[in-house]
Amino acid sequence: MKRILILLIFSCVYLSAQNDTIYLRDTIISSVRIMNENNNQLIYFYIDSNKKKTEGVPLEKVERVVY
């Protein structure tokens, strides 16, 4: 029973990990989770002080995205 509980906890932590990286022309935004593309913006979120924060960057600044 303990093994199943430990496996469940680790799988939840792994699935909620933030591991996407956005490479812009002048900077790198790492440890985020890509949500979608909306109105020529790439929308992403990240956790800061146990709060979910959502932001976006214009698509013309994005050079590549690594998932």
DSSP file (Angstrom, degrees, kcal/mol; ACC not computed):
  #  RESIDUE AA STRUCTURE BP1 BP2  ACC     N-H-->O    O-->H-N    N-H-->O    O-->H-N    TCO  KAPPA ALPHA  PHI   PSI    X-CA   Y-CA   Z-CA
    1    1 A M     >        0   0    0      0, 0.0     4,-2.0     0, 0.0     5,-0.1   0.000 360.0 360.0 360.0 -40.7    0.0    0.0    0.0
    2    2 A K  H  >  +     0   0    0      1,-0.2     4,-2.5     2,-0.2     5,-0.2   0.880 360.0  54.1 -64.4 -37.1    2.8    2.4    0.8
    3    3 A R  H  > S+     0   0    0      1,-0.2     4,-2.5     2,-0.2    -1,-0.2   0.899 107.8  49.6 -64.6 -40.0    4.5    1.8   -2.5
    4    4 A I  H  > S+     0   0    0      2,-0.2     4,-2.4     1,-0.2    -1,-0.2   0.907 111.5  49.2 -65.0 -41.7    1.3    2.7   -4.4
    5    5 A L  H  X S+     0   0    0     -4,-2.0     4,-2.2     2,-0.2    -2,-0.2   0.914 112.3  47.4 -64.4 -43.7    0.9    5.9   -2.4
    6    6 A I  H  X S+     0   0    0     -4,-2.5     4,-2.4     2,-0.2     5,-0.2   0.911 112.2  50.1 -64.3 -42.6    4.6    6.9   -3.0
    7    7 A L  H  X S+     0   0    0     -4,-2.5     4,-2.2     1,-0.2    -2,-0.2   0.902 110.6  50.3 -61.9 -41.8    4.2    6.1   -6.7
    8    8 A L  H  X S+     0   0    0     -4,-2.4     4,-2.0     2,-0.2    -2,-0.2   0.907 110.7  48.8 -63.5 -43.4    1.0    8.2   -6.9
    9    9 A I  H  X S+     0   0    0     -4,-2.2     4,-2.1     1,-0.2    -2,-0.2   0.935 113.1  46.6 -63.4 -47.0    2.7   11.2   -5.2
   10   10 A F  H  X S+     0   0    0     -4,-2.4     4,-2.2     1,-0.2    -1,-0.2   0.863 110.9  52.0 -66.6 -35.2    5.7   11.1   -7.5
   11   11 A S  H  X S+     0   0    0     -4,-2.2     4,-2.3    -5,-0.2    -1,-0.2   0.885 109.4  50.0 -68.9 -36.5    3.6   10.7  -10.6
   12   12 A C  H  X S+     0   0    0     -4,-2.0     4,-1.5     2,-0.2    -2,-0.2   0.901 111.5  48.4 -66.2 -40.7    1.5   13.8   -9.6
   13   13 A V  H  < S+     0   0    0     -4,-2.1     4,-0.3     1,-0.2    -2,-0.2   0.906 112.6  48.7 -65.3 -41.1    4.6   15.8   -9.0
   14   14 A Y  H >< S+     0   0    0     -4,-2.2     3,-1.0     1,-0.2    -2,-0.2   0.905 110.5  50.2 -66.0 -41.7    6.0   14.8  -12.3
   15   15 A L  H 3< S+     0   0    0     -4,-2.3    -1,-0.2     1,-0.2    -2,-0.2   0.787 112.9  46.3 -69.7 -27.5    2.8   15.6  -14.2
   16   16 A S  T 3< S+     0   0    0     -4,-1.5    -1,-0.2    -5,-0.2    -2,-0.2   0.371  85.5 122.8 -96.0   5.9    2.6   19.0  -12.7
   17   17 A A    <   -     0   0    0     -3,-1.0     2,-0.7    -4,-0.3    -3,-0.1  -0.386  62.4-130.7 -68.2 144.0    6.2   19.9  -13.3
   18   18 A Q        +     0   0    0      1,-0.1    15,-0.2    13,-0.1    -1,-0.1  -0.859  46.2 146.9 -97.0 113.7    6.9   23.0  -15.3
   19   19 A N        +     0   0    0     -2,-0.7     2,-0.2    13,-0.3    14,-0.2   0.268  25.4 112.8-137.4  15.0    9.4   22.0  -18.0
   20   20 A D  E     -A   32   0A   0     12,-2.6    12,-2.0    10,-0.1     2,-0.4  -0.621  46.0-156.8 -87.6 152.1    8.8   24.1  -21.2
   21   21 A T  E     - B   0  66A   0     45,-2.7    45,-2.9    -2,-0.2     2,-0.5  -0.997   3.8-156.6-131.3 133.7   11.3   26.7  -22.3
   22   22 A I  E     -AB  29  65A   0      7,-3.3     7,-3.0    -2,-0.4     2,-0.7  -0.946   7.0-156.3-110.9 122.8   10.6   29.7  -24.6
   23   23 A Y  E     -AB  28  64A   0     41,-2.9    40,-3.0    -2,-0.5    41,-1.6  -0.885  16.5-177.0-100.3 115.6   13.5   31.1  -26.5
   24   24 A L  E     - B   0  62A   0      3,-2.8    38,-0.2    -2,-0.7    37,-0.1  -0.473  42.6 -97.1-100.2 176.8   13.0   34.8  -27.4
   25   25 A R  S    S+     0   0    0     36,-1.3    37,-0.1     1,-0.2     3,-0.1   0.858 120.5  17.0 -61.9 -35.9   15.3   37.0  -29.5
   26   26 A D  S    S+     0   0    0     35,-0.1     2,-0.3     1,-0.1    -1,-0.2   0.412 127.7  22.9-121.7   0.5   16.8   38.6  -26.4
   27   27 A T        -     0   0    0      2,-0.0    -3,-2.8    -5,-0.0     2,-0.4  -0.970  62.0-122.7-158.4 170.4   16.1   36.2  -23.5
   28   28 A I  E     -A   23   0A   0     -2,-0.3     2,-0.6    -5,-0.2    -5,-0.2  -0.989  14.5-161.0-123.4 129.5   15.1   32.7  -22.4
   29   29 A I  E     +A   22   0A   0     -7,-3.0    -7,-3.3    -2,-0.4     2,-0.2  -0.947  23.9 176.2-110.2 113.3   12.0   32.0  -20.3
   30   30 A S  E     +     0   0A   0     -2,-0.6    -9,-0.2    -9,-0.2     3,-0.1  -0.681  47.7  36.8-117.4 169.5   12.4   28.6  -18.6
   31   31 A S  E    S+     0   0A   0    -11,-0.4     2,-0.3    -2,-0.2    -1,-0.2   0.906  86.0 123.7  57.5  47.6   10.4   26.4  -16.2
   32   32 A V  E     -A   20   0A   0    -12,-2.0   -12,-2.6    -3,-0.2     2,-0.5  -0.765  58.5-127.0-124.7 173.4    7.0   27.4  -17.6
   33   33 A R  E     -C   45   0B   0     12,-2.4    12,-2.2    -2,-0.3     2,-0.3  -0.988  22.3-132.0-125.9 121.1    4.1   25.6  -19.0
   34   34 A I  E     +C   44   0B   0     -2,-0.5    10,-0.3    10,-0.2     3,-0.1  -0.543  25.4 177.6 -72.6 130.2    2.8   26.6  -22.5
   35   35 A M  E     -     0   0B   0      8,-2.8     2,-0.3     1,-0.4     9,-0.2   0.879  50.2 -59.9 -97.3 -59.0   -1.0   27.0  -22.4
   36   36 A N  E     -C   43   0B   0      7,-1.2     7,-3.1     2,-0.1     2,-0.5  -0.965  43.8 -90.4-170.1-178.0   -1.9   28.1  -26.0
   37   37 A E  E     +C   42   0B   0     -2,-0.3     2,-0.4     5,-0.2     5,-0.2  -0.965  44.3 169.7-113.3 129.2   -1.6   30.7  -28.7
   38   38 A N  E >   -C   41   0B   0      3,-2.7     3,-0.8    -2,-0.5    -2,-0.1  -0.970  60.7 -13.2-147.5 124.9   -4.1   33.5  -28.7
   39   39 A N  T 3  S-     0   0    0     -2,-0.4     3,-0.1     1,-0.3    -1,-0.1   0.906 128.1 -49.5  52.6  50.0   -4.3   36.8  -30.7
   40   40 A N  T 3  S+     0   0    0      1,-0.2    19,-2.3    18,-0.1     2,-0.4   0.768 118.6 110.8  60.9  28.7   -0.7   36.5  -31.9
   41   41 A Q  E <   -CD  38  58B   0     -3,-0.8    -3,-2.7    17,-0.3     2,-0.7  -0.977  66.6-133.2-129.7 146.9    0.6   35.8  -28.4
   42   42 A L  E     -CD  37  57B   0     15,-3.0    15,-1.7    -2,-0.4     2,-0.4  -0.895  27.5-152.3 -96.2 116.2    2.0   32.7  -26.8
   43   43 A I  E     +CD  36  56B   0     -7,-3.1    -8,-2.8    -2,-0.7    -7,-1.2  -0.768  23.7 162.2 -95.8 131.8    0.3   32.2  -23.5
   44   44 A Y  E     -CD  34  55B   0     11,-2.8    11,-2.7    -2,-0.4     2,-0.3  -0.927  20.8-149.2-140.9 164.0    2.2   30.5  -20.6
   45   45 A F  E     -CD  33  54B   0    -12,-2.2   -12,-2.4    -2,-0.3     2,-0.3  -0.945  10.7-179.0-134.9 160.8    2.0   30.1  -16.9
   46   46 A Y  E     - D   0  53B   0      7,-2.1     7,-3.1    -2,-0.3     2,-0.5  -0.962  30.2-109.9-149.8 162.8    4.3   29.5  -14.0
   47   47 A I  E     + D   0  52B   0     -2,-0.3     2,-0.4     5,-0.2     5,-0.2  -0.868  33.1 175.6-102.0 125.8    4.2   29.1  -10.3
   48   48 A D  E >  S- D   0  51B   0      3,-2.9     3,-1.1    -2,-0.5    -2,-0.0  -0.974  73.3 -16.3-132.4 118.2    5.5   31.9   -8.1
   49   49 A S  T 3  S-     0   0    0     -2,-0.4    -1,-0.1     1,-0.3     3,-0.1   0.913 127.7 -54.4  53.9  46.8    5.2   31.8   -4.4
   50   50 A N  T 3  S+     0   0    0      1,-0.2     2,-0.4    -3,-0.0    -1,-0.3   0.689 117.2 113.6  61.8  22.0    2.6   29.0   -4.6
   51   51 A K  E <   -D   48   0B   0     -3,-1.1    -3,-2.9     2,-0.0     2,-0.5  -0.981  68.0-126.2-123.5 137.4    0.5   31.2   -7.0
   52   52 A K  E     -D   47   0B   0     -2,-0.4     2,-0.4    -5,-0.2    -5,-0.2  -0.699  28.1-168.1 -82.0 123.6   -0.2   30.5  -10.6
   53   53 A K  E     -D   46   0B   0     -7,-3.1    -7,-2.1    -2,-0.5     2,-0.4  -0.951   5.3-156.4-116.8 133.3    0.7   33.4  -12.8
   54   54 A T  E     +D   45   0B   0     -2,-0.4     2,-0.3    -9,-0.2    -9,-0.2  -0.908  21.3 159.4-110.8 133.3   -0.3   33.7  -16.5
   55   55 A E  E     -D   44   0B   0    -11,-2.7   -11,-2.8    -2,-0.4     2,-0.3  -0.882  20.7-147.8-141.5 172.9    1.6   35.8  -19.0
   56   56 A G  E     -D   43   0B   0     -2,-0.3   -13,-0.2   -13,-0.2   -19,-0.0  -0.982   1.4-156.4-144.2 155.7    2.0   36.1  -22.7
   57   57 A V  E     -D   42   0B   0    -15,-1.7   -15,-3.0    -2,-0.3     5,-0.1  -0.980  35.5-100.1-130.0 145.0    4.7   37.1  -25.2
   58   58 A P  E >>  -D   41   0B   0      0, 0.0     3,-1.5     0, 0.0     4,-0.7  -0.372  27.9-129.1 -63.1 140.8    4.2   38.3  -28.8
   59   59 A L  G >4 S+     0   0    0    -19,-2.3     3,-0.7     1,-0.3   -18,-0.1   0.801 104.6  65.6 -63.0 -29.4    4.8   35.6  -31.4
   60   60 A E  G 34 S+     0   0    0    -20,-0.3    -1,-0.3     1,-0.2   -19,-0.1   0.706 101.0  50.8 -69.2 -16.8    7.1   37.7  -33.4
   61   61 A K  G <4 S+     0   0    0     -3,-1.5   -36,-1.3   -37,-0.1     2,-0.4   0.673  90.1  96.2 -86.9 -19.4    9.6   37.7  -30.5
   62   62 A V  E <<  +B   24   0A   0     -3,-0.7   -38,-0.2    -4,-0.7     3,-0.1  -0.577  42.5 174.3 -78.7 125.5    9.5   33.9  -30.2
   63   63 A E  E     -     0   0A   0    -40,-3.0     2,-0.3     1,-0.4   -39,-0.2   0.821  66.7 -22.7 -94.7 -41.1   12.3   32.1  -31.9
   64   64 A R  E     -B   23   0A   0    -41,-1.6   -41,-2.9     2,-0.0    -1,-0.4  -0.985  51.5-138.7-163.5 163.7   11.6   28.6  -30.7
   65   65 A V  E     -B   22   0A   0     -2,-0.3     2,-0.5   -43,-0.2   -43,-0.2  -0.996  10.5-157.4-130.4 134.3    9.9   26.6  -28.0
   66   66 A V  E      B   21   0A   0    -45,-2.9   -45,-2.7    -2,-0.4    -2,-0.0  -0.962 360.0 360.0-114.5 123.8   11.2   23.4  -26.3
   67   67 A Y              0   0    0     -2,-0.5    -1,-0.1   -47,-0.2   -48,-0.1   0.418 360.0 360.0 -94.8 360.0    8.7   21.1  -24.6
